[in-house]
Amino acid sequence: MTSIIVGSRARRRTPTQTSQALFEAKAVAFRVRRSLVEFGRAPVRLGRAADPGAFGSVIARSVTPLWSDPSLSEQAMQLGKVHNLRRAASALDGLVLAPGQVFSFWRQVGRATRARGFAPGRMLREGCMMPAIGGGLCQLSNALYDVALQADCRIVERHAHSFRVPGSAAETGRDATVAWNYVDLRFATERELFLSVRLTSRELTVGLRSRTPDSDLERRPAPTEPSAESEAEVESCDTCDETDCAFHDGDRRGVTGGAA
């Protein structure tokens, strides 16, 4: 597959009903196109290790805090985000990536819906932090991209966030946004790797392990420049004074999709 590195210039503007209808229409078209293009040739679902203890060498590790915003107004969305991360972690922890196989975030996690147990969580959209079913999964995709870089994996597909939130992974170019199913994170490896995804009460830890140490591995230089071109002053409906907005209508909790 051809590597895809995508980043776009973002402009902060007030979301309208028209802009949201256009956004959703484009998303549907992109989903359909992805499904048609990959019909019968999508990445395979990875299996779990029969003996996790055989992978004794930690070659990549990412640890990030779960609770990034202490304000009470954001508590519900953060609780939803953590819940979604636990749901996704259960689908990823213990997977084995064989040489030549491609890891696909959405192929492994599946679509984030209420029926599958996902909840409204934090999602960044057009510079707004809003509730969306499955919101918050980008923290996991960011961590997966980080460990893939550390392990010198080949990045098959990765999309940067269009807004660079101060303090986020986008500031160092180690972010990877996801949105079902047309915005994916995919990477491949030349050796067998074991994926570990765990949550404690405070942290998300993602790791890659191999059967042998990699002290002689020549690592690929990690990104050092921001991958999103616009730094965003991110707002939520609890902090924004804008009321003439498509998101400020009480129905925004019904939004579904990935955490973009």
C-alpha positions in Angstrom: 0.0 0.0 0.0 1.1 3.6 -0.5 1.9 5.5 2.6 -0.6 8.3 3.2 0.5 11.3 5.4 -2.3 13.8 5.6 -2.4 17.2 7.2 -4.7 20.1 6.4 -4.8 23.8 7.3 -7.6 24.5 9.8 -9.6 27.7 10.2 -11.8 28.4 13.2 -15.3 29.2 12.1 -18.8 28.9 13.6 -20.4 25.6 12.7 -23.8 26.0 11.0 -26.5 23.5 10.2 -25.5 23.7 6.5 -21.8 23.1 7.2 -22.7 20.1 9.3 -25.0 18.6 6.7 -22.3 19.0 4.1 -19.7 17.4 6.5 -22.0 14.4 7.1 -22.7 14.0 3.4 -19.0 14.0 2.7 -18.3 11.5 5.5 -20.9 9.1 4.1 -19.3 9.4 0.6 -15.9 8.7 2.1 -17.1 5.7 4.0 -18.8 4.2 1.0 -15.7 4.8 -1.2 -13.4 3.1 1.4 -15.7 0.1 1.6 -15.9 -0.3 -2.1 -12.1 0.2 -2.6 -11.3 -2.4 0.0 -14.0 -4.9 -0.6 -12.4 -8.3 -0.4 -8.9 -6.9 0.3 -9.2 -5.1 3.6 -6.4 -5.8 6.2 -7.0 -9.0 8.1 -8.0 -9.1 11.7 -5.1 -10.0 13.9 -5.1 -12.9 16.3 -4.0 -13.0 19.9 -0.8 -14.5 21.2 -0.9 -18.1 22.5 2.0 -17.3 24.8 2.3 -13.6 25.6 5.3 -14.4 27.9 7.4 -15.3 24.8 7.5 -11.6 23.9 9.9 -10.5 26.7 11.6 -7.5 25.1 9.8 -4.1 25.4 10.8 -2.1 22.3 8.3 0.7 22.5 6.1 2.3 25.2 3.7 5.2 25.5 2.2 6.4 28.8 -0.4 9.2 28.7 -2.7 10.6 31.5 -6.4 9.8 31.2 -7.7 12.9 32.9 -6.5 16.0 31.0 -9.1 18.5 32.1 -9.9 18.9 35.8 -12.9 21.2 35.3 -16.3 19.9 36.4 -18.0 21.0 33.2 -15.9 18.5 31.2 -16.2 15.6 33.7 -19.0 13.8 31.8 -17.2 13.9 28.5 -14.0 12.7 30.1 -15.8 9.8 31.8 -17.2 8.8 28.4 -13.7 9.1 26.9 -12.2 6.8 29.5 -15.0 4.3 29.1 -14.5 4.3 25.3 -10.7 3.8 25.7 -11.4 0.7 27.9 -13.8 -0.7 25.3 -11.2 -0.3 22.5 -8.3 -1.5 24.7 -10.1 -4.8 25.2 -10.1 -5.3 21.4 -6.4 -4.5 21.0 -4.6 -5.9 24.1 -2.7 -9.1 23.3 -2.8 -8.9 19.5 0.2 -10.2 17.5 1.4 -8.5 14.4 3.3 -10.9 12.1 5.9 -9.7 9.6 4.2 -8.2 6.6 0.8 -7.9 8.2 -0.9 -4.5 8.4 -2.4 -3.3 11.6 -5.6 -1.3 11.0 -7.2 0.6 13.9 -10.8 0.3 12.7 -10.4 -3.3 11.5 -9.5 -4.3 15.0 -11.7 -1.9 17.1 -14.8 -1.9 14.8 -17.3 0.9 14.6 -17.9 2.8 17.8 -21.7 2.7 18.4 -24.0 2.7 21.4 -25.1 -0.9 20.5 -21.5 -2.0 20.9 -21.2 -0.3 24.3 -19.5 3.0 23.4 -20.6 6.2 25.1 -20.5 9.9 24.3 -16.9 11.2 24.8 -14.7 14.1 23.9 -14.3 14.7 20.2 -12.6 17.7 18.5 -14.5 18.9 15.5 -14.0 22.3 13.8 -12.2 23.6 16.8 -15.0 22.6 19.2 -14.7 19.9 21.9 -18.1 18.2 21.7 -19.7 14.9 22.8 -19.7 12.1 20.2 -20.3 8.4 20.5 -16.8 6.9 20.7 -15.2 10.2 21.3 -11.8 10.2 22.9 -10.4 7.3 20.9 -7.7 9.6 19.4 -5.8 9.3 22.6 -5.4 5.6 21.8 -4.6 6.1 18.1 -2.0 8.8 19.1 -0.3 6.3 21.4 -0.4 3.6 18.8 1.3 5.9 16.3 3.9 6.9 18.8 4.9 3.3 19.6 4.8 2.4 15.9 7.4 5.1 15.3 9.5 4.0 18.2 9.5 0.4 16.9 10.5 1.5 13.4 7.3 0.3 11.9 6.3 1.3 8.3 3.5 3.8 8.5 0.9 2.7 5.9 -1.7 5.3 6.7 -1.8 8.2 9.1 -3.8 11.4 9.3 -2.8 14.4 11.4 -5.3 16.5 13.3 -6.3 19.7 11.5 -6.1 21.7 14.7 -3.1 21.7 17.0 -4.4 21.8 20.6 -1.8 23.3 23.0 -0.2 20.4 25.0 -1.5 17.7 22.7 0.5 15.1 20.7 -0.1 17.2 17.6 2.5 19.8 18.9 5.3 17.2 18.4 3.9 15.5 15.3 3.0 12.3 17.1 -0.7 12.4 16.6 -3.0 10.2 14.5 -6.7 11.1 14.2 -9.3 8.4 13.4 -12.9 8.5 12.1 -14.9 5.5 11.1 -14.0 4.1 8.6 -12.3 6.4 6.1 -9.7 8.0 8.5 -7.6 5.1 9.8 -4.3 4.4 11.4 -2.3 1.6 9.7 1.2 0.3 10.1 3.2 -2.8 9.3 6.3 -4.4 10.7 9.2 -6.6 9.5 9.2 -8.7 12.6 6.7 -10.3 14.9 5.4 -7.9 17.6 3.0 -8.2 20.5 0.7 -5.3 21.3 -0.2 -4.4 24.9 -2.9 -1.9 25.8 -3.7 -1.3 29.4 -5.6 1.3 31.5 -5.1 2.1 35.1 -7.2 4.5 37.1 -5.0 7.3 35.8 -3.0 6.3 32.7 -3.2 4.7 29.3 -0.2 2.5 28.6 0.5 1.2 25.1 3.5 -1.0 24.4 5.0 -3.2 21.7 7.1 -6.2 22.6 9.3 -8.6 20.6 10.8 -12.0 21.2 14.4 -10.5 21.1 16.0 -7.2 22.1 16.5 -4.6 19.3 19.6 -2.9 20.5 21.1 -3.1 17.0 18.0 -1.7 15.3 18.5 1.6 13.4 15.5 3.6 14.4 13.7 6.0 12.1 13.9 9.7 13.2 10.7 10.7 15.0 8.8 13.8 14.0 9.8 16.9 15.7 7.6 19.5 14.0 3.9 20.1 14.6 1.8 18.0 12.2 -1.2 20.3 12.3 -0.8 23.7 10.8 -3.2 25.7 12.9 -3.1 26.1 16.7 -6.6 26.0 18.0 -8.2 27.8 20.9 -10.5 24.9 21.6 -13.9 25.6 23.0 -16.7 23.5 24.4 -20.4 24.4 24.8 -19.6 25.0 28.5 -16.9 27.6 27.8 -17.9 29.1 24.5 -20.1 32.2 24.3 -21.3 31.4 20.8 -25.0 30.2 20.8 -25.8 30.6 17.1 -24.0 27.3 16.4 -25.0 23.9 15.1 -23.4 22.2 18.0 -25.1 24.4 20.6 -28.6 22.8 20.3 -29.0 20.0 22.8 -29.0 17.3 20.1 -25.2 17.2 19.6 -24.9 14.1 21.9 -26.4 12.1 19.1 -23.4 12.7 16.8 -21.7 9.5 16.0 -18.3 8.6 14.4 -14.7 8.5 15.3 -12.8 11.0 17.4 -11.5 13.4 14.8 
